[in-house]
Amino acid sequence: MLENSPKPIRIAIVGDVHDQWEEADAIALQHLDVDLVLLVGDFGNEAVELVGRLAALNLPKAAIFGNHDAWYTASDWGRSKRPYDPKVEDRVQQQIDLLGASSVGYGKLDFPQFNLSVVGSRPFSWGGMEWKYSDFYQARYGIASFEASTQRIVEMGMNATCEHLIIIGHNGPTGLGEDPESICGKDWGEPIGGDYGDPDLAAAIAQLQERGKSIPLVTFGHMHHKLRHTKERLRQPIVVRPDTVYLNAARCPRILSTIERTVRNFSLVTMIDGKVTQAGLVWMTADFQVGLEEVYWQSAADDRHAPVPTTNVM
């Protein structure tokens, strides 16, 4: 890297956790030498203790909650199976309180040291074109429609103080493809296929860009990389548009263990001067080495960041 060239920013995105978070994950992030950690939800089924461990992660971070993080609270079905008394405890609120300012659903967090603000889209999203769980969103956030949700996200983006915005969601936006293998494509039910992104997020991104906001990265999870309708291919993990990279980090399960080894994955994004220059995924070995790196995309114009050398352990 040239002496006066901008410093690369290394961002780790933790995809859907689903109860898979260990002390070794925090150590692995230190070994990856990341500057910022983004957590895109589905930590567990209202897994308060696990969220407490994520809150203790001693790195700059921002997080948004997924549908599983309100599993027993948002829906009639979930409430019928709730394993605790809601009159005694509110596990959704406990999770929000534990993460504190790091919880950016319908909020934002400025990182002036990186000239980046992280803006959170709708928390606890189930995805799709139907506005679900209106009573939940009305009670928690005073939001009762996609239009009101869009307005809240745009408001947060316009209030951000840094030049460049990263938007994190649990689910991605509409407009990125309608095939079941698309980054937010519906890979179940009949008929199969269709865009299952969040329309409020898509509208918010468009409005923010129309108002001159730079959004180099939108990252999310929810739609797992293994498809339900076929074993012959995987979900598309990335869409690259002229001004924005869209990255789905839901590589599940994120920890794989056999008798011989345990490996854990993190999505990684490198940014230089407000632009994404590389995006992909790494698998870390038990001795905290990068055992496998999958580079999804790298800017052809960027020769300042060399890929991490790897050995295939998968």
N, C-alpha and C positions, 0 to 999 in steps of 0.2 A: 504494500500500500504506500502511495506517495506521501511525503511528509505532511503536505497541506490538504490532502484529500479527506472527505468526511469519514468519521469513524463508523464502521458497520454496527448495527444494532441487531442483536441476536434474540429472537423471541421464541419461547417454547409455548406450544398450545397443548393443553391436556384435554384430550377428547373424553367422551363419556366414560366415567370412572366405574360406575356400577359396582361399588364396594371394593374395587381394586386400587387401594392406595396404601402403600407401606412406607416405613421409615426410609427404606432404600430409594424410594422415588425422590424424596427431598435431596438425598445425597447425590443421586444421579444428575439432578438439575444443577447442582453445584459443579459437578465434573464437566457438564456441558458448557459451563461458563456463559449462561444466558443472562441477559440484561433485564428481561421482563417475562413474566409467566401469565398466560391467559387460560382460565378454566371455564369450559363451556357447558357445564351442568351435567345432570343425571349422576350425581355423586352416589346416590343410593335411594332407597325408598324412605324419604325423610330421615336420613342417616345423620342424626345430630352429632354423634361422637366423631364420625369421620369428617364432617364439615369442620369440627373443632380442630382436627389435625391439619386440615388444609389451611385454616386461618392462621395456624402457627408457622406456616412456611415463611422462612426469613429471606424473602426475595420480593422485589417490586412485583405486584400482582393485581389482577382484576378478574372478577368472576361473575358469572350469571347462572341462575338456577334453571334446571330442566323440568320436564313434566314429572319425572320420578321423584323430584324433590318436593312435590306437593301430592304425592301418590294417594295419600289417605285423606286429603283435605279438599281438593278442587272438585272432584266428581262425586255424584251420588254413589256410584259403584265403589269408589275408594272409601268413602265414609262408611259404607256398610261393612267394610272389612277392617276398619281402623283398630289397631291393637292397643290403643290407649284412650283415655278419657279426655276429650277436648275441653271439658270444663276445668280440668286440672292442669293441662299443659297444651301449648300451641307450638308444635314442633317446626312448623314452617317459619314462624317468627323467631324461634330459637336459632335456626340456621341463619336467617338474615342478620340477627344481632351478632352472632359469632363472627361473621365475615365483615361486619361493620362497613367502613368506607370502601372496602374492596369489592363489595356487592354492588354492581353497576346496572342491574336491571332497571330500566326506565331512569337511568342516571348516567353520570359521567365521572371520570377520574383523570385529572391532568398529570402528565409526567413531563414537566418542562425540561428535565435533564436530557430527554430524548426528542423534544419538540413534538411529542405525540400526546393526544388525548384519546382515552378509550371510552367509547359511548356504548351503553348497553341497550339492546332492543327489548322486546317484550319478554320478561322472565316467565319461566314455567310453561313455555310454549309446547303444545301438542302438534303443531303444524296443520296445514291445510286451509281451505278456503271458507270454512265454517267458523264463525265466532263462537267459541266454546267457553263454558264455565263463567258466564257473565257475572253471576253472584260473587264468585271468588275474586275476579278482577275489580268489580265495583267496590267490594268491601276493603280490599287491600290497597288499591291504587286510585279509586275513583274513575276507572276506565270502563266503558260499557260498549265499545265498538272498535272496529278496525280503524276508523277515521280518527277517533280520539287517541288510539294507540299511536298512530302515525304522528299526530300532532305532538305527543309527549316526547317521542324519540327525536323529532326535528328540534324541539325546544332544547333538549339536552345537547344536541350537536351544535346548535347555534350559540349555546352558552359556554362551550369548550374554549379554553384559552390558548391552546396550542395550534400550530399551523396545520398539522396533519391529523386526521381522525382514523382510528381503527374502530370498527364496529364489531362487537361480539354479540352473538345470539346463541340460544340453544338450537334453534332451527334456522336454516338459511332463508333467503328471500325467494319469492316467485321470480320467474323470468329467466331461469338458468337451465331450462330443458324439461321436456315432458315425457321422455322415455323412462321406463322403470329403472334403468341404469344411470340416469342423470343424477347430478349431485344432490338434488332434492326430489328425485322422482319417486312416485308411488310404486312400490314393488310387491304389493299384496292386493288381495281382493279381486273382484270382477266388476268392471273390466280392469285389467292390470294397466299400469301406466298412468300418466297425468302428473302435473306439477303440484307438489305437496309443500311448496315453500310458504313463507309467511307474507301475505300481501301487504300488511302494514309496514313491514320492514322494507320491502321493495319500494313502496311509495315514499318512505322516509329517506332512503338513499337517493332517490331521484330528486326529491325536493332539496336536500342538502347540497347535492352537486349543482343544481340549478342556481343555488345561492352562492356558488363559488367555493364550497368546501372541498378540500382535498381528502379523498377517502382511498388510500392505497391498498387497504386490506379489510376484508369482511370475513370473519371466521366463525365457525359454528360446529355443531355435531348433529345429534339426534338420529340422522339417517345412516345406519350402520353400513360399513363397507361390504359386508357379506350380504348378498341378496337372497330374499326369501323364495323367489320363483325359479332360480337357477343356481347351479354350482359351477357353471362354466365360465363365469366372469365375475368381476367385482364392480362396485359402484365407482363412478367417476369421482375422484377426490378433489379436483381443482378445475376452475374455470378462470381463464385469464382474459380480461377485457382491457382496452387501451389504458384506462385510468385506474383500474381496480382488479385485484386478485381475490377470488372467492375460494376459500379453503375449508373443506369438510374434514374435521379432525377425529371423527368417530371411527377409530380403528379398534374394533372390539373382538375378543377381549384384549385389553391393553397390556395385560401381563400373561405370559405363557410359561408354563412350567412342565418340565419332564424330569425323569430321574437324572438325566445328565446335566440339565441347565435350566436357568430361569432368565427370561428376557422381558424387558418392558419397553413400551413405545412412547414417544413424544413426537408430535409434529413440530417442525422447526421452520422458521421464516427468518431470512436475513433482509434487513432494510438498510439502504444507504441514501442519505439526503432525502428522506420522505418517499422513497420508491422501493418496492419489493424487488430484490435481485435474485432471490432463490427461495423455493418452497419445497418441502418434502417431509419425510418421516424417518426417524432413526429408531433402531432397536438397541437398547443398552444391555450389556451382559452383567453378570453378577459381580464382576470386578470393575464395573463402571467404565467400560470401554464401549465405543460405538462398534457393535458387531455387524450391523447392516445399515446402510443408508439408501433410502429410495428418494431420488431427486425427481419430484414431479415436474418442476419447471425451473429454468434458470434464464435470466436475461442474457440474450445474445450479446448485448452491448457491454456487459459487465465482465471484466477480466481481473477484478481486484479481490475476488473472494473465491478461493479454491475449495472444492468439495472436500469433506473430511475423508481421509483414506479409511477403507473398511475391509473387513473380512466377513464373508457370509457365514453366519452361524445358524440360520434358520433351516 
